[in-house]
């Protein structure tokens, strides 16, 4: 009896995994899209002060473009793994160039979001984007 329960739980877990990954991907990319839009003065702007990064300024404006386009790709599931790799690298770059000079640990240098997004997008790149398609029935 216990083995049949374990088998059923394993089956449900395996059937839910693609949908949970897809929901995770959608929610993370939606939240990250807001992060990217702030660089253009939207959603309160940079640090909620309403400011935008000047057009074409390196690296801030270009980072915003990468963040918005990448977030839309991941959100739509279009080339999600490739976009997630780029976004992971973008956030790692942001962490090491912007936050580390203020202190090594994320809790001290305000780099927790950058570090988390970097690892989250790396997870999406490795685990895959998931799927909302109905899984085939078990035989």
N, CA, C and O atoms as CSV, one atom per row, in Angstrom:
chain,resi,resn,atom,element,x,y,z
A,1,UNK,N,N,0.822,-1.202,0.000
A,1,UNK,CA,C,0.000,0.000,0.000
A,1,UNK,C,C,0.865,1.264,0.000
A,1,UNK,O,O,0.609,2.202,-0.756
A,2,UNK,N,N,1.888,1.276,0.855
A,2,UNK,CA,C,2.751,2.459,0.934
A,2,UNK,C,C,3.482,2.671,-0.375
A,2,UNK,O,O,3.648,3.810,-0.809
A,3,UNK,N,N,3.926,1.590,-1.017
A,3,UNK,CA,C,4.636,1.747,-2.284
A,3,UNK,C,C,3.714,2.298,-3.362
A,3,UNK,O,O,4.159,3.064,-4.217
A,4,UNK,N,N,2.435,1.921,-3.337
A,4,UNK,CA,C,1.497,2.467,-4.330
A,4,UNK,C,C,1.236,3.954,-4.082
A,4,UNK,O,O,1.058,4.723,-5.026
A,5,UNK,N,N,1.215,4.351,-2.819
A,5,UNK,CA,C,1.052,5.768,-2.489
A,5,UNK,C,C,2.277,6.538,-2.961
A,5,UNK,O,O,2.157,7.615,-3.546
A,6,UNK,N,N,3.445,5.984,-2.705
A,6,UNK,CA,C,4.685,6.633,-3.145
A,6,UNK,C,C,4.729,6.751,-4.660
A,6,UNK,O,O,5.140,7.781,-5.193
A,7,UNK,N,N,4.311,5.712,-5.347
A,7,UNK,CA,C,4.280,5.748,-6.815
A,7,UNK,C,C,3.309,6.814,-7.309
A,7,UNK,O,O,3.604,7.532,-8.264
A,8,UNK,N,N,2.165,6.917,-6.668
A,8,UNK,CA,C,1.160,7.918,-7.064
A,8,UNK,C,C,1.685,9.336,-6.811
A,8,UNK,O,O,1.497,10.224,-7.643
A,9,UNK,N,N,2.337,9.549,-5.675
A,9,UNK,CA,C,2.915,10.858,-5.367
A,9,UNK,C,C,3.995,11.200,-6.382
A,9,UNK,O,O,4.061,12.334,-6.857
A,10,UNK,N,N,4.839,10.238,-6.716
A,10,UNK,CA,C,5.897,10.463,-7.703
A,10,UNK,C,C,5.299,10.797,-9.064
A,10,UNK,O,O,5.804,11.669,-9.771
A,11,UNK,N,N,4.219,10.100,-9.431
A,11,UNK,CA,C,3.551,10.364,-10.704
A,11,UNK,C,C,2.961,11.779,-10.728
A,11,UNK,O,O,3.111,12.497,-11.717
A,12,UNK,N,N,2.301,12.175,-9.656
A,12,UNK,CA,C,1.731,13.525,-9.580
A,12,UNK,C,C,2.823,14.585,-9.619
A,12,UNK,O,O,2.673,15.613,-10.279
A,13,UNK,N,N,3.921,14.338,-8.912
A,13,UNK,CA,C,5.042,15.267,-8.906
A,13,UNK,C,C,5.616,15.423,-10.311
A,13,UNK,O,O,5.892,16.538,-10.752
A,14,UNK,N,N,5.793,14.313,-11.006
A,14,UNK,CA,C,6.348,14.354,-12.357
A,14,UNK,C,C,5.400,15.054,-13.331
A,14,UNK,O,O,5.848,15.752,-14.240
A,15,UNK,N,N,4.101,14.871,-13.144
A,15,UNK,CA,C,3.130,15.541,-14.016
A,15,UNK,C,C,3.041,17.030,-13.710
A,15,UNK,O,O,2.775,17.827,-14.610
A,16,UNK,N,N,3.259,17.419,-12.452
A,16,UNK,CA,C,3.152,18.829,-12.068
A,16,UNK,C,C,4.409,19.617,-12.394
A,16,UNK,O,O,4.336,20.830,-12.589
A,17,UNK,N,N,5.558,18.960,-12.458
A,17,UNK,CA,C,6.842,19.648,-12.627
A,17,UNK,C,C,6.855,20.622,-13.809
A,17,UNK,O,O,7.254,21.770,-13.613
A,18,UNK,N,N,6.446,20.239,-15.017
A,18,UNK,CA,C,6.504,21.186,-16.137
A,18,UNK,C,C,5.608,22.413,-15.926
A,18,UNK,O,O,5.980,23.526,-16.299
A,19,UNK,N,N,4.448,22.211,-15.338
A,19,UNK,CA,C,3.535,23.340,-15.101
A,19,UNK,C,C,4.074,24.273,-14.024
A,19,UNK,O,O,3.969,25.493,-14.150
A,20,UNK,N,N,4.649,23.706,-12.968
A,20,UNK,CA,C,5.213,24.530,-11.900
A,20,UNK,C,C,6.402,25.326,-12.433
A,20,UNK,O,O,6.553,26.506,-12.116
A,21,UNK,N,N,7.245,24.686,-13.240
A,21,UNK,CA,C,8.360,25.418,-13.857
A,21,UNK,C,C,7.856,26.539,-14.752
A,21,UNK,O,O,8.415,27.635,-14.752
A,22,UNK,N,N,6.809,26.271,-15.508
A,22,UNK,CA,C,6.250,27.302,-16.388
A,22,UNK,C,C,5.676,28.459,-15.573
A,22,UNK,O,O,5.893,29.620,-15.919
A,23,UNK,N,N,4.951,28.162,-14.504
A,23,UNK,CA,C,4.421,29.226,-13.643
A,23,UNK,C,C,5.557,30.029,-13.002
A,23,UNK,O,O,5.491,31.255,-12.921
A,24,UNK,N,N,6.586,29.332,-12.552
A,24,UNK,CA,C,7.763,29.983,-11.976
A,24,UNK,C,C,8.399,30.922,-12.995
A,24,UNK,O,O,8.702,32.074,-12.681
A,25,UNK,N,N,8.600,30.430,-14.213
A,25,UNK,CA,C,9.187,31.226,-15.290
A,25,UNK,C,C,8.361,32.467,-15.579
A,25,UNK,O,O,8.916,33.557,-15.719
A,26,UNK,N,N,7.055,32.323,-15.670
A,26,UNK,CA,C,6.173,33.449,-15.977
A,26,UNK,C,C,6.214,34.494,-14.859
A,26,UNK,O,O,6.343,35.688,-15.129
A,27,UNK,N,N,6.105,34.051,-13.623
A,27,UNK,CA,C,6.089,35.002,-12.506
A,27,UNK,C,C,7.427,35.721,-12.355
A,27,UNK,O,O,7.455,36.935,-12.153
A,28,UNK,N,N,8.526,34.993,-12.449
A,28,UNK,CA,C,9.844,35.613,-12.315
A,28,UNK,C,C,10.075,36.615,-13.438
A,28,UNK,O,O,10.549,37.724,-13.193
A,29,UNK,N,N,9.746,36.236,-14.655
A,29,UNK,CA,C,9.987,37.156,-15.775
A,29,UNK,C,C,9.068,38.369,-15.709
A,29,UNK,O,O,9.462,39.463,-16.113
A,30,UNK,N,N,7.851,38.194,-15.206
A,30,UNK,CA,C,6.952,39.343,-15.026
A,30,UNK,C,C,7.531,40.324,-14.009
A,30,UNK,O,O,7.547,41.533,-14.242
A,31,UNK,N,N,8.003,39.799,-12.887
A,31,UNK,CA,C,8.621,40.659,-11.866
A,31,UNK,C,C,9.881,41.326,-12.401
A,31,UNK,O,O,10.124,42.503,-12.136
A,32,UNK,N,N,10.676,40.584,-13.148
A,32,UNK,CA,C,11.919,41.123,-13.693
A,32,UNK,C,C,11.638,42.171,-14.762
A,32,UNK,O,O,12.402,43.126,-14.905
A,33,UNK,N,N,10.564,42.007,-15.507
A,33,UNK,CA,C,10.181,43.010,-16.511
A,33,UNK,C,C,9.986,44.367,-15.846
A,33,UNK,O,O,10.411,45.390,-16.383
A,34,UNK,N,N,9.356,44.380,-14.697
A,34,UNK,CA,C,9.191,45.629,-13.948
A,34,UNK,C,C,10.526,46.232,-13.571
A,34,UNK,O,O,10.694,47.451,-13.608
A,35,UNK,N,N,11.477,45.384,-13.208
A,35,UNK,CA,C,12.828,45.844,-12.873
A,35,UNK,C,C,13.460,46.543,-14.086
A,35,UNK,O,O,14.057,47.610,-13.946
A,36,UNK,N,N,13.330,45.950,-15.251
A,36,UNK,CA,C,13.904,46.529,-16.460
A,36,UNK,C,C,13.218,47.823,-16.868
A,36,UNK,O,O,13.874,48.761,-17.321
A,37,UNK,N,N,11.899,47.875,-16.709
A,37,UNK,CA,C,11.146,49.077,-17.095
A,37,UNK,C,C,11.479,50.273,-16.221
A,37,UNK,O,O,11.361,51.415,-16.665
A,38,UNK,N,N,11.896,50.028,-14.983
A,38,UNK,CA,C,12.262,51.138,-14.102
A,38,UNK,C,C,13.425,51.940,-14.669
A,38,UNK,O,O,13.494,53.150,-14.457
A,39,UNK,N,N,14.322,51.303,-15.370
A,39,UNK,CA,C,15.459,52.003,-15.964
A,39,UNK,C,C,15.044,53.018,-17.008
A,39,UNK,O,O,15.807,53.929,-17.329
A,40,UNK,N,N,13.838,52.868,-17.542
A,40,UNK,CA,C,13.317,53.806,-18.544
A,40,UNK,C,C,12.377,54.833,-17.922
A,40,UNK,O,O,11.676,55.549,-18.636
A,41,UNK,N,N,12.363,54.905,-16.592
A,41,UNK,CA,C,11.543,55.887,-15.898
A,41,UNK,C,C,10.130,55.430,-15.625
A,41,UNK,O,O,9.324,56.204,-15.109
A,42,UNK,N,N,9.806,54.194,-15.956
A,42,UNK,CA,C,8.453,53.676,-15.737
A,42,UNK,C,C,8.362,53.025,-14.363
A,42,UNK,O,O,9.382,52.705,-13.753
A,43,UNK,N,N,7.159,52.834,-13.885
A,43,UNK,CA,C,6.900,52.161,-12.605
A,43,UNK,C,C,7.673,52.793,-11.448
A,43,UNK,O,O,8.166,52.090,-10.566
A,44,UNK,N,N,7.774,54.093,-11.458
A,44,UNK,CA,C,8.464,54.797,-10.385
A,44,UNK,C,C,9.894,55.169,-10.714
A,44,UNK,O,O,10.519,55.938,-9.985
A,45,UNK,N,N,10.422,54.628,-11.814
A,45,UNK,CA,C,11.777,54.968,-12.223
A,45,UNK,C,C,12.834,54.343,-11.334
A,45,UNK,O,O,12.544,53.504,-10.482
A,46,UNK,N,N,14.056,54.768,-11.551
A,46,UNK,CA,C,15.200,54.225,-10.814
A,46,UNK,C,C,15.064,54.562,-9.336
A,46,UNK,O,O,14.919,55.726,-8.963
A,47,UNK,N,N,15.113,53.544,-8.509
A,47,UNK,CA,C,14.997,53.681,-7.047
A,47,UNK,C,C,13.729,54.415,-6.627
A,47,UNK,O,O,13.699,55.032,-5.562
A,48,UNK,N,N,12.685,54.355,-7.446
A,48,UNK,CA,C,11.415,54.983,-7.108
A,48,UNK,C,C,11.429,56.495,-7.180
A,48,UNK,O,O,10.472,57.142,-6.756
A,49,UNK,N,N,12.504,57.072,-7.712
A,49,UNK,CA,C,12.624,58.530,-7.771
A,49,UNK,C,C,12.098,59.111,-9.076
A,49,UNK,O,O,12.129,60.327,-9.266
A,50,UNK,N,N,11.617,58.266,-9.973
A,50,UNK,CA,C,11.060,58.738,-11.236
A,50,UNK,C,C,12.088,59.009,-12.313
A,50,UNK,O,O,11.732,59.420,-13.418
A,51,UNK,N,N,13.354,58.786,-12.014
A,51,UNK,CA,C,14.417,59.070,-12.984
A,51,UNK,C,C,14.566,57.926,-13.973
A,51,UNK,O,O,14.230,56.779,-13.675
A,52,UNK,N,N,15.075,58.254,-15.154
A,52,UNK,CA,C,15.354,57.264,-16.178
A,52,UNK,C,C,16.835,57.349,-16.546
A,52,UNK,O,O,17.469,58.393,-16.391
A,53,UNK,N,N,17.364,56.249,-17.029
A,53,UNK,CA,C,18.740,56.246,-17.514
A,53,UNK,C,C,18.772,56.979,-18.846
A,53,UNK,O,O,17.937,56.701,-19.707
A,54,UNK,N,N,19.703,57.905,-19.049
A,54,UNK,CA,C,19.775,58.623,-20.325
A,54,UNK,C,C,19.910,57.668,-21.515
A,54,UNK,O,O,20.586,56.644,-21.427
A,55,UNK,N,N,19.268,58.013,-22.610
A,55,UNK,CA,C,19.249,57.190,-23.811
A,55,UNK,C,C,20.668,56.838,-24.257
A,55,UNK,O,O,21.517,57.716,-24.411
A,56,UNK,N,N,20.911,55.552,-24.462
A,56,UNK,CA,C,22.175,55.077,-24.994
A,56,UNK,C,C,23.317,54.996,-24.006
A,56,UNK,O,O,24.397,54.532,-24.372
A,57,UNK,N,N,23.128,55.426,-22.771
A,57,UNK,CA,C,24.220,55.430,-21.791
A,57,UNK,C,C,24.638,53.998,-21.451
A,57,UNK,O,O,23.806,53.135,-21.171
A,58,UNK,N,N,25.959,53.776,-21.487
A,58,UNK,CA,C,26.499,52.462,-21.133
A,58,UNK,C,C,26.865,52.420,-19.667
A,58,UNK,O,O,27.450,53.392,-19.190
A,59,UNK,N,N,26.577,51.397,-18.928
A,59,UNK,CA,C,25.854,50.198,-19.320
A,59,UNK,C,C,24.375,50.249,-18.967
A,59,UNK,O,O,23.617,49.361,-19.358
A,60,UNK,N,N,23.947,51.292,-18.220
A,60,UNK,CA,C,22.593,51.320,-17.672
A,60,UNK,C,C,21.472,51.210,-18.676
A,60,UNK,O,O,20.572,50.388,-18.505
A,61,UNK,N,N,21.505,52.027,-19.731
A,61,UNK,CA,C,20.414,52.018,-20.699
A,61,UNK,C,C,20.386,50.685,-21.430
A,61,UNK,O,O,19.320,50.106,-21.634
A,62,UNK,N,N,21.560,50.199,-21.824
A,62,UNK,CA,C,21.640,48.933,-22.539
A,62,UNK,C,C,21.239,47.763,-21.645
A,62,UNK,O,O,20.633,46.801,-22.117
A,63,UNK,N,N,21.567,47.840,-20.383
A,63,UNK,CA,C,21.129,46.804,-19.445
A,63,UNK,C,C,19.608,46.773,-19.384
A,63,UNK,O,O,19.004,45.702,-19.337
A,64,UNK,N,N,18.988,47.958,-19.387
A,64,UNK,CA,C,17.528,48.023,-19.390
A,64,UNK,C,C,16.930,47.369,-20.621
A,64,UNK,O,O,15.927,46.662,-20.528
A,65,UNK,N,N,17.539,47.603,-21.773
A,65,UNK,CA,C,17.063,46.976,-23.013
A,65,UNK,C,C,17.185,45.458,-22.910
A,65,UNK,O,O,16.248,44.726,-23.229
A,66,UNK,N,N,18.342,44.999,-22.463
A,66,UNK,CA,C,18.553,43.552,-22.313
A,66,UNK,C,C,17.550,42.970,-21.325
A,66,UNK,O,O,16.995,41.899,-21.568
A,67,UNK,N,N,17.313,43.661,-20.222
A,67,UNK,CA,C,16.391,43.160,-19.196
A,67,UNK,C,C,14.960,43.085,-19.720
A,67,UNK,O,O,14.270,42.092,-19.492
A,68,UNK,N,N,14.508,44.126,-20.420
A,68,UNK,CA,C,13.125,44.130,-20.917
A,68,UNK,C,C,12.940,43.081,-22.010
A,68,UNK,O,O,11.998,42.290,-21.956
A,69,UNK,N,N,13.826,43.068,-22.996
A,69,UNK,CA,C,13.701,42.102,-24.093
A,69,UNK,C,C,13.856,40.676,-23.556
A,69,UNK,O,O,13.076,39.791,-23.910
A,70,UNK,N,N,14.847,40.456,-22.714
A,70,UNK,CA,C,15.047,39.123,-22.144
A,70,UNK,C,C,13.866,38.672,-21.313
A,70,UNK,O,O,13.448,37.517,-21.401
A,71,UNK,N,N,13.322,39.570,-20.506
A,71,UNK,CA,C,12.157,39.212,-19.684
A,71,UNK,C,C,10.963,38.839,-20.558
A,71,UNK,O,O,10.233,37.900,-20.243
A,72,UNK,N,N,10.761,39.568,-21.650
A,72,UNK,CA,C,9.654,39.245,-22.560
A,72,UNK,C,C,9.868,37.890,-23.230
A,72,UNK,O,O,8.919,37.123,-23.398
A,73,UNK,N,N,11.114,37.593,-23.613
A,73,UNK,CA,C,11.410,36.284,-24.212
A,73,UNK,C,C,11.143,35.163,-23.210
A,73,UNK,O,O,10.502,34.168,-23.548
A,74,UNK,N,N,11.629,35.321,-21.990
A,74,UNK,CA,C,11.427,34.284,-20.973
A,74,UNK,C,C,9.938,34.169,-20.647
A,74,UNK,O,O,9.419,33.060,-20.517
A,75,UNK,N,N,9.250,35.296,-20.516
A,75,UNK,CA,C,7.821,35.289,-20.219
A,75,UNK,C,C,7.048,34.511,-21.276
A,75,UNK,O,O,6.176,33.706,-20.950
A,76,UNK,N,N,7.372,34.755,-22.544
A,76,UNK,CA,C,6.665,34.094,-23.643
A,76,UNK,C,C,7.143,32.665,-23.871
A,76,UNK,O,O,6.496,31.903,-24.589
A,77,UNK,N,N,8.269,32.295,-23.266
A,77,UNK,CA,C,8.819,30.968,-23.493
A,77,UNK,C,C,9.533,30.871,-24.829
A,77,UNK,O,O,9.801,29.767,-25.305
A,78,UNK,N,N,9.847,32.006,-25.442
A,78,UNK,CA,C,10.534,32.041,-26.731
A,78,UNK,C,C,12.037,32.115,-26.490
A,78,UNK,O,O,12.542,33.103,-25.956
A,79,UNK,N,N,12.743,31.066,-26.885
A,79,UNK,CA,C,14.187,31.006,-26.630
A,79,UNK,C,C,14.490,31.291,-25.153
A,79,UNK,O,O,15.440,32.000,-24.821
A,80,UNK,N,N,13.661,30.722,-24.288
A,80,UNK,CA,C,13.723,31.021,-22.856
A,80,UNK,C,C,15.055,30.633,-22.232
A,80,UNK,O,O,15.580,31.369,-21.396
A,81,UNK,N,N,15.602,29.509,-22.618
A,81,UNK,CA,C,16.882,29.091,-22.032
A,81,UNK,C,C,17.997,30.059,-22.406
A,81,UNK,O,O,18.783,30.467,-21.551
A,82,UNK,N,N,18.065,30.425,-23.682
A,82,UNK,CA,C,19.107,31.360,-24.132
A,82,UNK,C,C,18.934,32.719,-23.475
A,82,UNK,O,O,19.905,33.313,-23.005
A,83,UNK,N,N,17.708,33.212,-23.440
A,83,UNK,CA,C,17.444,34.504,-22.807
A,83,UNK,C,C,17.778,34.452,-21.315
A,83,UNK,O,O,18.298,35.421,-20.762
A,84,UNK,N,N,17.485,33.337,-20.672
A,84,UNK,CA,C,17.775,33.199,-19.242
A,84,UNK,C,C,19.280,33.218,-18.981
A,84,UNK,O,O,19.722,33.775,-17.976
A,85,UNK,N,N,20.065,32.625,-19.862
A,85,UNK,CA,C,21.525,32.668,-19.710
A,85,UNK,C,C,22.013,34.110,-19.795
A,85,UNK,O,O,22.833,34.544,-18.986
A,86,UNK,N,N,21.502,34.850,-20.781
A,86,UNK,CA,C,21.902,36.257,-20.948
A,86,UNK,C,C,21.493,37.062,-19.712
A,86,UNK,O,O,22.280,37.862,-19.205
A,87,UNK,N,N,20.268,36.855,-19.227
A,87,UNK,CA,C,19.805,37.603,-18.052
A,87,UNK,C,C,20.589,37.228,-16.800
A,87,UNK,O,O,20.872,38.088,-15.966
A,88,UNK,N,N,20.937,35.965,-16.664
A,88,UNK,CA,C,21.745,35.544,-15.529
A,88,UNK,C,C,23.093,36.255,-15.557
A,88,UNK,O,O,23.560,36.749,-14.530
A,89,UNK,N,N,23.708,36.305,-16.717
A,89,UNK,CA,C,24.985,36.992,-16.853
A,89,UNK,C,C,24.871,38.484,-16.620
A,89,UNK,O,O,25.760,39.098,-16.029
A,90,UNK,N,N,23.772,39.071,-17.085
A,90,UNK,CA,C,23.542,40.504,-16.874
A,90,UNK,C,C,23.454,40.819,-15.391
A,90,UNK,O,O,24.029,41.803,-14.927
A,91,UNK,N,N,22.741,39.992,-14.652
A,91,UNK,CA,C,22.602,40.234,-13.220
A,91,UNK,C,C,23.892,39.930,-12.466
A,91,UNK,O,O,24.192,40.590,-11.471
A,92,UNK,N,N,24.655,38.946,-12.920
A,92,UNK,CA,C,25.959,38.688,-12.296
A,92,UNK,C,C,26.884,39.876,-12.533
A,92,UNK,O,O,27.594,40.305,-11.624
A,93,UNK,N,N,26.877,40.407,-13.751
A,93,UNK,CA,C,27.683,41.593,-14.074
A,93,UNK,C,C,27.273,42.766,-13.184
A,93,UNK,O,O,28.123,43.471,-12.640
A,94,UNK,N,N,25.961,42.966,-13.044
A,94,UNK,CA,C,25.471,44.055,-12.195
A,94,UNK,C,C,25.925,43.861,-10.751
A,94,UNK,O,O,26.327,44.813,-10.082
A,95,UNK,N,N,25.856,42.625,-10.282
A,95,UNK,CA,C,26.256,42.370,-8.901
A,95,UNK,C,C,27.729,42.708,-8.685
A,95,UNK,O,O,28.083,43.399,-7.729
A,96,UNK,N,N,28.577,42.218,-9.575
A,96,UNK,CA,C,30.019,42.392,-9.365
A,96,UNK,C,C,30.512,43.799,-9.677
A,96,UNK,O,O,31.511,44.235,-9.104
A,97,UNK,N,N,29.841,44.519,-10.567
A,97,UNK,CA,C,30.330,45.868,-10.896
A,97,UNK,C,C,29.669,46.968,-10.080
A,97,UNK,O,O,30.281,48.003,-9.817
A,98,UNK,N,N,28.421,46.748,-9.677
A,98,UNK,CA,C,27.693,47.789,-8.939
A,98,UNK,C,C,27.702,47.527,-7.443
A,98,UNK,O,O,27.935,48.443,-6.654
A,99,UNK,N,N,27.455,46.303,-7.048
A,99,UNK,CA,C,27.231,46.007,-5.635
A,99,UNK,C,C,28.488,45.610,-4.859
A,99,UNK,O,O,28.677,46.066,-3.731
A,100,UNK,N,N,29.340,44.781,-5.432
A,100,UNK,CA,C,30.531,44.316,-4.708
A,100,UNK,C,C,31.430,45.466,-4.255
A,100,UNK,O,O,31.999,45.379,-3.167
A,101,UNK,N,N,31.587,46.547,-5.042
A,101,UNK,CA,C,32.417,47.647,-4.527
A,101,UNK,C,C,31.907,48.247,-3.211
A,101,UNK,O,O,32.667,48.897,-2.493
A,102,UNK,N,N,30.624,48.033,-2.893
A,102,UNK,CA,C,30.071,48.553,-1.637
A,102,UNK,C,C,30.216,47.559,-0.491
A,102,UNK,O,O,29.925,47.891,0.658
A,103,UNK,N,N,30.663,46.341,-0.794
A,103,UNK,CA,C,30.819,45.300,0.222
A,103,UNK,C,C,30.633,43.949,-0.430
A,103,UNK,O,O,29.943,43.838,-1.443
A,104,UNK,N,N,31.238,42.925,0.135
A,104,UNK,CA,C,31.212,41.610,-0.497
A,104,UNK,C,C,29.864,40.905,-0.376
A,104,UNK,O,O,29.383,40.319,-1.346
A,105,UNK,N,N,29.260,40.956,0.789
A,105,UNK,CA,C,28.033,40.195,1.021
A,105,UNK,C,C,26.800,40.937,0.520
A,105,UNK,O,O,26.673,42.145,0.717
A,106,UNK,N,N,25.883,40.204,-0.135
A,106,UNK,CA,C,24.673,40.839,-0.666
A,106,UNK,C,C,23.851,41.587,0.386
A,106,UNK,O,O,23.239,42.610,0.078
A,107,UNK,N,N,23.832,41.093,1.603
A,107,UNK,CA,C,23.055,41.744,2.648
A,107,UNK,C,C,23.662,43.100,3.015
A,107,UNK,O,O,22.961,43.967,3.537
A,108,UNK,N,N,24.949,43.291,2.750
A,108,UNK,CA,C,25.611,44.550,3.065
A,108,UNK,C,C,25.668,45.514,1.885
A,108,UNK,O,O,25.769,46.724,2.088
A,109,UNK,N,N,25.605,45.004,0.657
A,109,UNK,CA,C,25.786,45.866,-0.507
A,109,UNK,C,C,24.516,46.087,-1.331
A,109,UNK,O,O,24.584,46.586,-2.454
A,110,UNK,N,N,23.370,45.721,-0.782
A,110,UNK,CA,C,22.065,45.862,-1.439
A,110,UNK,C,C,21.977,45.070,-2.743
A,110,UNK,O,O,21.200,45.418,-3.632
A,111,UNK,N,N,22.766,44.018,-2.855
A,111,UNK,CA,C,22.805,43.237,-4.082
A,111,UNK,C,C,21.985,41.967,-4.067
A,111,UNK,O,O,22.107,41.142,-4.971
A,112,UNK,N,N,21.148,41.795,-3.051
A,112,UNK,CA,C,20.355,40.564,-2.982
A,112,UNK,C,C,19.491,40.344,-4.223
A,112,UNK,O,O,19.483,39.234,-4.756
A,113,UNK,N,N,18.754,41.366,-4.712
A,113,UNK,CA,C,17.956,41.113,-5.919
A,113,UNK,C,C,18.807,40.707,-7.121
A,113,UNK,O,O,18.431,39.796,-7.859
A,114,UNK,N,N,19.939,41.363,-7.325
A,114,UNK,CA,C,20.801,41.010,-8.459
A,114,UNK,C,C,21.317,39.582,-8.320
A,114,UNK,O,O,21.311,38.823,-9.289
A,115,UNK,N,N,21.761,39.215,-7.129
A,115,UNK,CA,C,22.275,37.862,-6.912
A,115,UNK,C,C,21.165,36.828,-7.096
A,115,UNK,O,O,21.369,35.804,-7.748
A,116,UNK,N,N,20.007,37.092,-6.528
A,116,UNK,CA,C,18.892,36.151,-6.670
A,116,UNK,C,C,18.463,35.992,-8.122
A,116,UNK,O,O,18.290,34.870,-8.598
A,117,UNK,N,N,18.290,37.098,-8.826
A,117,UNK,CA,C,17.887,37.002,-10.229
A,117,UNK,C,C,18.933,36.261,-11.048
A,117,UNK,O,O,18.579,35.491,-11.941
A,118,UNK,N,N,20.202,36.475,-10.767
A,118,UNK,CA,C,21.247,35.768,-11.494
A,118,UNK,C,C,21.099,34.258,-11.322
A,118,UNK,O,O,21.153,33.509,-12.297
A,119,UNK,N,N,20.914,33.818,-10.091
A,119,UNK,CA,C,20.769,32.388,-9.836
A,119,UNK,C,C,19.433,31.844,-10.334
A,119,UNK,O,O,19.365,30.711,-10.811
A,120,UNK,N,N,18.384,32.635,-10.226
A,120,UNK,CA,C,17.069,32.185,-10.703
A,120,UNK,C,C,17.086,31.970,-12.211
A,120,UNK,O,O,16.573,30.966,-12.705
A,121,UNK,N,N,17.676,32.914,-12.940
A,121,UNK,CA,C,17.716,32.755,-14.396
A,121,UNK,C,C,18.654,31.618,-14.803
A,121,UNK,O,O,18.420,30.960,-15.816
A,122,UNK,N,N,19.703,31.384,-14.032
A,122,UNK,CA,C,20.553,30.231,-14.305
A,122,UNK,C,C,19.757,28.942,-14.109
A,122,UNK,O,O,19.898,28.001,-14.891
A,123,UNK,N,N,18.928,28.894,-13.076
A,123,UNK,CA,C,18.067,27.728,-12.844
A,123,UNK,C,C,17.114,27.513,-14.019
A,123,UNK,O,O,16.942,26.382,-14.473
A,124,UNK,N,N,16.499,28.575,-14.512
A,124,UNK,CA,C,15.586,28.450,-15.654
A,124,UNK,C,C,16.345,27.936,-16.876
A,124,UNK,O,O,15.836,27.095,-17.617
A,125,UNK,N,N,17.561,28.441,-17.085
A,125,UNK,CA,C,18.361,27.996,-18.230
A,125,UNK,C,C,18.679,26.509,-18.144
A,125,UNK,O,O,18.661,25.811,-19.158
A,126,UNK,N,N,18.970,26.019,-16.941
A,126,UNK,CA,C,19.357,24.619,-16.770
A,126,UNK,C,C,18.139,23.699,-16.698
A,126,UNK,O,O,18.109,22.656,-17.352
A,127,UNK,N,N,17.138,24.080,-15.907
A,127,UNK,CA,C,15.960,23.221,-15.705
A,127,UNK,C,C,14.980,23.289,-16.864
A,127,UNK,O,O,14.180,22.374,-17.060
A,128,UNK,N,N,15.039,24.356,-17.624
A,128,UNK,CA,C,14.120,24.526,-18.745
A,128,UNK,C,C,12.941,25.395,-18.363
A,128,UNK,O,O,12.719,25.674,-17.185
A,129,UNK,N,N,12.186,25.823,-19.365
A,129,UNK,CA,C,11.099,26.766,-19.129
A,129,UNK,C,C,9.798,26.141,-18.646
A,129,UNK,O,O,8.874,26.860,-18.266
A,130,UNK,N,N,9.711,24.823,-18.655
A,130,UNK,CA,C,8.453,24.186,-18.290
A,130,UNK,C,C,7.468,24.261,-19.436
A,130,UNK,O,O,7.808,24.724,-20.525
A,131,UNK,N,N,6.254,23.809,-19.198
A,131,UNK,CA,C,5.243,23.791,-20.248
A,131,UNK,C,C,3.854,23.787,-19.622
A,131,UNK,O,O,3.632,23.201,-18.562
A,132,UNK,N,N,2.931,24.449,-20.299
A,132,UNK,CA,C,1.540,24.426,-19.852
A,132,UNK,C,C,0.746,23.348,-20.588
A,132,UNK,O,O,-0.446,23.178,-20.333
A,133,UNK,N,N,1.388,22.626,-21.490
A,133,UNK,CA,C,0.690,21.564,-22.227
A,133,UNK,C,C,0.310,20.445,-21.276
A,133,UNK,O,O,0.983,20.176,-20.280
A,134,UNK,N,N,-0.769,19.821,-21.616
A,134,UNK,CA,C,-1.227,18.695,-20.798
A,134,UNK,C,C,-0.297,17.511,-21.016
A,134,UNK,O,O,-0.003,17.130,-22.149
A,135,UNK,N,N,0.154,16.945,-19.921
A,135,UNK,CA,C,1.058,15.791,-19.972
A,135,UNK,C,C,0.281,14.576,-20.457
A,135,UNK,O,O,-0.899,14.428,-20.139
A,136,UNK,N,N,0.926,13.712,-21.217
A,136,UNK,CA,C,0.230,12.501,-21.655
A,136,UNK,C,C,-0.139,11.638,-20.447
A,136,UNK,O,O,0.577,11.609,-19.446
A,137,UNK,N,N,-1.239,10.955,-20.558
A,137,UNK,CA,C,-1.717,10.108,-19.458
A,137,UNK,C,C,-0.768,8.933,-19.281
A,137,UNK,O,O,-0.225,8.394,-20.246
A,138,UNK,N,N,-0.584,8.554,-18.038
A,138,UNK,CA,C,0.277,7.408,-17.729
A,138,UNK,C,C,-0.433,6.128,-18.127
A,138,UNK,O,O,-1.657,6.023,-18.054
A,139,UNK,N,N,0.355,5.170,-18.544
A,139,UNK,CA,C,-0.255,3.886,-18.982
A,139,UNK,C,C,-0.196,2.884,-17.886
A,139,UNK,O,O,-0.653,1.754,-18.057
